[in-house]
Amino acid sequence: MLAQHMEQLETLGLNLCFAALFFFIGMAIRDVLKQGKVPKFGQYIVWLVLFLGCAGFIVKGIIQISWEGSGIG
């Protein structure tokens, strides 16, 4: 395989790994919130923080792709 293809596969694998990690973190948080009988307001705050973490990761990837495409990075 070409080096470019290997780099793309590594990037794809890393992104899928992060997506799976966020999913499992979300499932664990859901379980803890359910068993701990956390009030609704606290649950909303926890999910907001988790969502912002995921959104930041996605935005970072989009910025990275756009910068690499334009030759900046």
LOVEX-925263 format. One line per field, with one value per atom (N, C-alpha, C, CB): x, y, z; chain; residue number from 1; atom name. Coordinates in nm, 3 decimals. Each point is the difference from the previous one (the first is absolute). Glycine has a CB too. Layout:
<pts>
u	X_...
v	Y_...
w	Z_...
c	A_...
k	NUM_...
a	CA_...
</pts>
This chain:
<pts>
u	0.083_-0.083_0.088_-0.183_0.127_0.070_-0.003_-0.058_0.156_0.007_-0.123_0.252_-0.304_-0.118_-0.121_0.091_-0.106_-0.112_0.014_-0.024_0.145_0.022_-0.034_0.180_-0.144_-0.029_-0.151_0.220_-0.292_-0.145_-0.066_0.010_0.041_-0.054_0.026_0.036_0.082_0.031_-0.092_0.239_-0.262_-0.088_-0.142_0.146_-0.195_-0.134_-0.013_-0.023_0.121_-0.002_0.000_0.117_-0.037_0.006_-0.134_0.247_-0.306_-0.130_-0.109_0.068_-0.068_-0.098_0.023_-0.017_0.142_0.032_-0.051_0.202_-0.184_-0.050_-0.153_0.203_-0.267_-0.147_-0.049_-0.003_0.067_-0.038_0.025_0.052_0.057_0.032_-0.106_0.244_-0.285_-0.105_-0.131_0.112_-0.142_-0.122_0.002_-0.020_0.131_0.008_0.002_0.122_-0.060_-0.005_-0.144_0.235_-0.308_-0.140_-0.085_0.030_-0.006_-0.076_0.032_-0.003_0.130_0.038_-0.061_0.213_-0.211_-0.059_-0.150_0.178_-0.242_-0.145_-0.031_-0.022_0.102_-0.020_0.020_0.075_0.031_0.029_-0.111_0.247_-0.294_-0.107_-0.129_0.105_-0.134_-0.121_0.009_-0.033_0.144_0.014_0.016_0.102_-0.046_0.018_-0.122_0.238_-0.341_-0.124_0.031_-0.112_0.189_0.040_-0.119_0.241_-0.262_-0.111_0.016_-0.023_-0.090_-0.001_0.097_-0.238_0.244_0.090_0.145_-0.161_0.200_0.136_0.027_-0.003_-0.097_0.015_0.021_-0.143_0.066_0.014_0.140_-0.246_0.299_0.135_0.103_-0.070_0.057_0.096_-0.005_-0.025_-0.094_-0.012_0.048_-0.193_0.172_0.049_0.152_-0.200_0.265_0.146_0.051_0.001_-0.065_0.040_-0.020_-0.060_-0.052_-0.027_0.104_-0.245_0.279_0.098_0.137_-0.127_0.161_0.125_0.001_0.023_-0.134_-0.012_0.000_-0.128_0.056_-0.008_0.138_-0.240_0.315_0.134_0.091_-0.030_0.017_0.079_-0.036_0.016_-0.144_-0.045_0.046_-0.199_0.187_0.043_0.150_-0.189_0.266_0.145_0.032_0.033_-0.104_0.022_-0.034_-0.046_-0.063_-0.039_0.101_-0.240_0.286_0.102_0.129_-0.101_0.139_0.123_-0.010_0.038_-0.150_-0.018_0.001_-0.134_0.067_-0.004_0.138_-0.240_0.315_0.135_0.095_-0.038_0.029_0.085_-0.036_0.025_-0.154_-0.045_0.046_-0.195_0.208_0.044_0.151_-0.220_0.291_0.146_0.057_-0.008_-0.073_0.050_0.076_-0.192_0.135_0.060_0.067_-0.165
v	-0.118_0.118_0.125_-0.125_0.227_0.127_0.061_0.035_0.050_0.065_0.088_-0.002_0.063_0.086_-0.083_0.155_-0.274_-0.086_-0.046_-0.074_0.044_-0.042_0.114_-0.158_0.278_0.115_0.022_0.105_-0.122_0.015_-0.108_0.104_-0.227_-0.108_0.025_-0.158_0.207_0.032_0.109_-0.066_0.168_0.110_-0.050_0.164_-0.244_-0.055_-0.088_0.007_-0.093_-0.087_0.079_-0.173_0.279_0.083_0.070_0.033_0.019_0.067_-0.097_0.164_-0.284_-0.100_-0.043_-0.079_0.071_-0.034_0.108_-0.126_0.252_0.108_-0.001_0.137_-0.165_-0.007_-0.112_0.091_-0.206_-0.111_0.036_-0.163_0.231_0.041_0.096_-0.030_0.129_0.091_-0.075_0.185_-0.283_-0.078_-0.076_-0.022_-0.044_-0.077_0.089_-0.178_0.294_0.096_0.044_0.078_-0.051_0.039_-0.108_0.142_-0.267_-0.110_-0.015_-0.116_0.132_-0.009_0.115_-0.114_0.233_0.116_-0.020_0.151_-0.202_-0.026_-0.097_0.042_-0.147_-0.100_0.060_-0.177_0.256_0.063_0.098_-0.025_0.103_0.095_-0.070_0.159_-0.271_-0.075_-0.062_-0.047_-0.016_-0.066_0.098_-0.191_0.309_0.100_0.087_0.000_-0.018_0.080_0.150_-0.191_0.234_0.140_0.083_-0.067_0.187_0.085_0.037_0.091_-0.056_0.031_0.112_-0.074_0.179_0.111_-0.047_0.160_-0.243_-0.054_-0.087_0.008_-0.085_-0.084_0.086_-0.177_0.287_0.088_0.060_0.052_-0.013_0.058_-0.104_0.157_-0.278_-0.107_-0.027_-0.103_0.090_-0.027_0.117_-0.150_0.272_0.118_-0.002_0.131_-0.162_-0.005_-0.110_0.086_-0.202_-0.110_0.040_-0.168_0.232_0.042_0.103_-0.044_0.138_0.102_-0.062_0.169_-0.273_-0.071_-0.066_-0.038_-0.027_-0.064_0.104_-0.189_0.297_0.105_0.064_0.044_-0.024_0.055_-0.092_0.117_-0.248_-0.096_0.004_-0.145_0.156_0.004_0.129_-0.141_0.253_0.129_-0.001_0.117_-0.175_-0.010_-0.078_0.009_-0.117_-0.079_0.076_-0.203_0.279_0.079_0.109_-0.047_0.115_0.104_-0.060_0.133_-0.247_-0.066_-0.036_-0.090_0.035_-0.038_0.124_-0.201_0.308_0.120_0.065_0.034_-0.034_0.060_-0.083_0.096_-0.227_-0.086_0.013_-0.160_0.177_0.016_0.129_-0.136_0.240_0.129_0.018_0.096_-0.192_0.006_0.073_-0.008_0.037_0.072_-0.094_0.161_-0.278_-0.089_-0.114_0.067
w	0.000_0.000_0.000_0.121_-0.175_0.001_0.140_-0.243_0.269_0.131_0.024_-0.013_-0.092_0.015_0.045_-0.178_0.122_0.038_0.144_-0.239_0.280_0.139_0.096_-0.076_0.040_0.085_0.010_-0.064_-0.046_0.002_0.085_-0.229_0.218_0.082_0.148_-0.191_0.224_0.139_0.053_-0.038_-0.043_0.041_0.019_-0.122_0.030_0.010_0.124_-0.250_0.272_0.118_0.130_-0.132_0.137_0.120_0.024_-0.035_-0.070_0.014_0.044_-0.177_0.122_0.042_0.144_-0.236_0.275_0.139_0.095_-0.078_0.043_0.084_0.005_-0.057_-0.055_-0.002_0.091_-0.235_0.229_0.087_0.147_-0.184_0.211_0.136_0.054_-0.048_-0.031_0.042_0.024_-0.130_0.046_0.016_0.133_-0.249_0.277_0.124_0.123_-0.124_0.115_0.110_0.023_-0.053_-0.054_0.012_0.064_-0.200_0.162_0.060_0.149_-0.223_0.259_0.141_0.080_-0.066_0.010_0.070_0.016_-0.093_-0.008_0.008_0.113_-0.247_0.256_0.105_0.139_-0.160_0.176_0.130_0.038_-0.042_-0.055_0.029_0.040_-0.161_0.097_0.032_0.139_-0.243_0.273_0.129_0.115_-0.118_0.089_0.104_0.024_-0.058_-0.023_0.009_0.005_0.121_-0.219_-0.011_-0.048_-0.049_0.106_-0.047_-0.148_0.233_-0.294_-0.144_-0.036_-0.008_0.090_-0.031_-0.005_0.109_-0.015_0.001_-0.121_0.247_-0.288_-0.119_-0.125_0.107_-0.116_-0.116_-0.005_0.009_0.105_0.004_-0.043_0.184_-0.134_-0.036_-0.149_0.228_-0.285_-0.144_-0.084_0.049_0.000_-0.072_-0.009_0.076_0.035_0.002_-0.093_0.237_-0.234_-0.089_-0.146_0.178_-0.210_-0.137_-0.046_0.035_0.052_-0.038_-0.026_0.135_-0.060_-0.025_-0.137_0.245_-0.278_-0.132_-0.111_0.104_-0.083_-0.102_-0.022_0.062_0.045_-0.013_-0.081_0.218_-0.195_-0.076_-0.148_0.203_-0.234_-0.139_-0.067_0.059_0.010_-0.055_-0.025_0.119_-0.028_-0.018_-0.128_0.250_-0.273_-0.121_-0.126_0.132_-0.128_-0.117_-0.028_0.049_0.056_-0.018_-0.054_0.187_-0.135_-0.046_-0.148_0.232_-0.273_-0.141_-0.089_0.070_-0.029_-0.083_-0.010_0.066_0.043_-0.005_-0.086_0.229_-0.217_-0.083_-0.147_0.191_-0.219_-0.138_-0.063_0.057_0.025_-0.055_0.008_0.066_-0.009_0.004_0.119_-0.241_0.341_0.118_0.093_-0.017_0.044_0.100_-0.054_0.145
c	A_A_A_A_A_A_A_A_A_A_A_A_A_A_A_A_A_A_A_A_A_A_A_A_A_A_A_A_A_A_A_A_A_A_A_A_A_A_A_A_A_A_A_A_A_A_A_A_A_A_A_A_A_A_A_A_A_A_A_A_A_A_A_A_A_A_A_A_A_A_A_A_A_A_A_A_A_A_A_A_A_A_A_A_A_A_A_A_A_A_A_A_A_A_A_A_A_A_A_A_A_A_A_A_A_A_A_A_A_A_A_A_A_A_A_A_A_A_A_A_A_A_A_A_A_A_A_A_A_A_A_A_A_A_A_A_A_A_A_A_A_A_A_A_A_A_A_A_A_A_A_A_A_A_A_A_A_A_A_A_A_A_A_A_A_A_A_A_A_A_A_A_A_A_A_A_A_A_A_A_A_A_A_A_A_A_A_A_A_A_A_A_A_A_A_A_A_A_A_A_A_A_A_A_A_A_A_A_A_A_A_A_A_A_A_A_A_A_A_A_A_A_A_A_A_A_A_A_A_A_A_A_A_A_A_A_A_A_A_A_A_A_A_A_A_A_A_A_A_A_A_A_A_A_A_A_A_A_A_A_A_A_A_A_A_A_A_A_A_A_A_A_A_A_A_A_A_A_A_A_A_A_A_A_A_A_A_A_A_A_A_A
k	1_1_1_1_2_2_2_2_3_3_3_3_4_4_4_4_5_5_5_5_6_6_6_6_7_7_7_7_8_8_8_8_9_9_9_9_10_10_10_10_11_11_11_11_12_12_12_12_13_13_13_13_14_14_14_14_15_15_15_15_16_16_16_16_17_17_17_17_18_18_18_18_19_19_19_19_20_20_20_20_21_21_21_21_22_22_22_22_23_23_23_23_24_24_24_24_25_25_25_25_26_26_26_26_27_27_27_27_28_28_28_28_29_29_29_29_30_30_30_30_31_31_31_31_32_32_32_32_33_33_33_33_34_34_34_34_35_35_35_35_36_36_36_36_37_37_37_37_38_38_38_38_39_39_39_39_40_40_40_40_41_41_41_41_42_42_42_42_43_43_43_43_44_44_44_44_45_45_45_45_46_46_46_46_47_47_47_47_48_48_48_48_49_49_49_49_50_50_50_50_51_51_51_51_52_52_52_52_53_53_53_53_54_54_54_54_55_55_55_55_56_56_56_56_57_57_57_57_58_58_58_58_59_59_59_59_60_60_60_60_61_61_61_61_62_62_62_62_63_63_63_63_64_64_64_64_65_65_65_65_66_66_66_66_67_67_67_67_68_68_68_68_69_69_69_69_70_70_70_70_71_71_71_71_72_72_72_72_73_73_73_73
a	N_CA_C_CB_N_CA_C_CB_N_CA_C_CB_N_CA_C_CB_N_CA_C_CB_N_CA_C_CB_N_CA_C_CB_N_CA_C_CB_N_CA_C_CB_N_CA_C_CB_N_CA_C_CB_N_CA_C_CB_N_CA_C_CB_N_CA_C_CB_N_CA_C_CB_N_CA_C_CB_N_CA_C_CB_N_CA_C_CB_N_CA_C_CB_N_CA_C_CB_N_CA_C_CB_N_CA_C_CB_N_CA_C_CB_N_CA_C_CB_N_CA_C_CB_N_CA_C_CB_N_CA_C_CB_N_CA_C_CB_N_CA_C_CB_N_CA_C_CB_N_CA_C_CB_N_CA_C_CB_N_CA_C_CB_N_CA_C_CB_N_CA_C_CB_N_CA_C_CB_N_CA_C_CB_N_CA_C_CB_N_CA_C_CB_N_CA_C_CB_N_CA_C_CB_N_CA_C_CB_N_CA_C_CB_N_CA_C_CB_N_CA_C_CB_N_CA_C_CB_N_CA_C_CB_N_CA_C_CB_N_CA_C_CB_N_CA_C_CB_N_CA_C_CB_N_CA_C_CB_N_CA_C_CB_N_CA_C_CB_N_CA_C_CB_N_CA_C_CB_N_CA_C_CB_N_CA_C_CB_N_CA_C_CB_N_CA_C_CB_N_CA_C_CB_N_CA_C_CB_N_CA_C_CB_N_CA_C_CB_N_CA_C_CB_N_CA_C_CB_N_CA_C_CB_N_CA_C_CB_N_CA_C_CB_N_CA_C_CB_N_CA_C_CB_N_CA_C_CB_N_CA_C_CB
</pts>
